[in-house]
Amino acid sequence: MSDNAELKLSPLSRTIEQDGKKLRVEICEDGDGAWLLEVFDEFNNSTVWEDAFESDQDALFEIEATIREEGIDCLIGPVDGGFA
């Protein structure tokens, strides 16, 4: 990512709800044309994909495939947000 680059939030960012559980999906352009994916659960735990995506649509496809294949629970962390 370029120094001092401002992240641009994709209009494809959204909240996904399944089985009474919610995830906030944030897809951001990194300033160099790649797209970053971060997901927050209802306890504010986050999951960040290490690799960037070529498009915001690719990032959205990835989160949808993850939920479809592994279930939403794979992205839900502890109630305390992981802090002791």
Secondary structure, DSSP 8 states (H G I E B T S, - for coil): --TT---EE-TT-EEEEETTEEEEEEEEE-SSS-EEEEEEETTS-EEE-SS-BSSHHHHHHHHHHHHHHH-GGGG---TTTT--
